[in-house]
Every structure is written in C-alpha cells, then in structure tokens.
C-alpha cells in the first residue's frame, strides 16, 4: 500500500511561486460568528500613529482574525 502525503510548502511554492506569498498579502473578511475583541481593537486604534506595532501570540490565538477585524472596522486596506 502506498501512502500519499500532502505537498509541502516548498512543493507548492516551486509549482506556483506566488501561491505562498499571496496568502500573506490577503486580508480575510471577518466571519459572521466572530467574537469581537473590543479591548484589543481599541489598543490597535491607539497605535495607529506608531512607527511599529507588534502583535505577538502563539499560533492559533487569533492574530490574523484580530487584524482582519481591525482592518475592516477602521477602513484600512491592510498595513
């Protein structure tokens, strides 16, 4: 029996060089069942004039979701 494995990121990138990059440049739409994190949105609003704002948390803690919601609410296309 032969087992097939999902292609690695390197395989996908070699097949289509812009595939991985495009996922990093796309701002996902907020989901309807989204639990809004108002306190964190307010903190991001306070940092708009800063040269650099770092959002740091382990994988799966909602960084992308938070930034997508903030981008959508603030009308910013992406930062």
C-alpha positions as CSV (number, residue, x, y, z in Angstrom):
1,X,0.0,0.0,0.0
2,X,1.4,3.4,-1.0
3,X,0.7,6.4,1.3
4,X,0.4,9.8,-0.2
5,X,1.4,12.9,1.7
6,X,0.2,16.4,1.3
7,X,2.6,18.5,-0.7
8,X,5.0,20.5,1.4
9,X,5.1,24.3,1.3
10,X,8.3,24.0,-0.8
11,X,6.5,21.8,-3.4
12,X,3.6,24.3,-3.6
13,X,6.0,27.3,-3.9
14,X,8.0,25.6,-6.6
15,X,4.9,24.8,-8.6
16,X,3.5,28.3,-8.2
17,X,6.0,30.8,-6.7
18,X,3.3,33.4,-5.9
19,X,1.0,30.9,-4.1
20,X,2.5,31.3,-0.7
21,X,3.1,35.0,-1.0
22,X,-0.5,35.7,-2.0
23,X,-1.7,34.1,1.2
24,X,0.4,36.5,3.2
25,X,-0.9,39.6,1.4
26,X,-4.6,38.8,1.5
27,X,-6.7,40.3,4.3
28,X,-9.5,37.8,5.1
29,X,-13.1,39.0,5.6
30,X,-14.4,38.9,9.2
31,X,-16.6,35.9,9.9
32,X,-20.2,36.4,10.9
33,X,-19.8,34.3,14.1
34,X,-16.8,36.4,15.1
35,X,-16.3,37.1,18.8
36,X,-15.2,40.7,18.7
37,X,-12.3,41.7,20.9
38,X,-13.1,45.3,21.6
39,X,-10.3,45.9,24.1
40,X,-7.7,44.7,21.6
41,X,-9.3,46.7,18.8
42,X,-9.1,49.8,20.9
43,X,-5.4,49.1,21.7
44,X,-4.7,48.8,17.9
45,X,-6.5,52.1,17.3
46,X,-4.2,53.8,19.9
47,X,-1.2,52.6,17.9
48,X,-2.1,54.0,14.5
49,X,0.4,56.8,14.7
50,X,3.2,54.5,15.9
51,X,6.0,53.5,13.6
52,X,5.8,49.9,14.6
53,X,3.1,47.8,16.4
54,X,3.9,44.2,17.2
55,X,1.1,41.7,17.7
56,X,2.6,38.6,19.2
57,X,0.9,35.4,20.4
58,X,1.2,31.7,19.8
59,X,-0.2,30.0,16.7
60,X,-4.0,29.7,16.8
61,X,-4.6,32.6,19.2
62,X,-6.4,34.8,16.6
63,X,-3.8,37.3,15.5
64,X,-4.9,37.2,11.8
65,X,-8.6,37.3,12.9
66,X,-8.0,40.3,15.1
67,X,-6.1,42.3,12.5
68,X,-8.6,41.4,9.8
69,X,-11.4,42.7,12.0
70,X,-9.5,45.8,12.9
71,X,-8.7,46.5,9.2
72,X,-12.3,46.1,8.3
73,X,-13.6,48.3,11.1
74,X,-11.1,51.0,10.6
75,X,-11.4,51.1,6.8
76,X,-7.7,50.4,6.3
77,X,-6.9,48.1,3.4
78,X,-4.0,46.5,5.2
79,X,-0.9,47.5,7.0
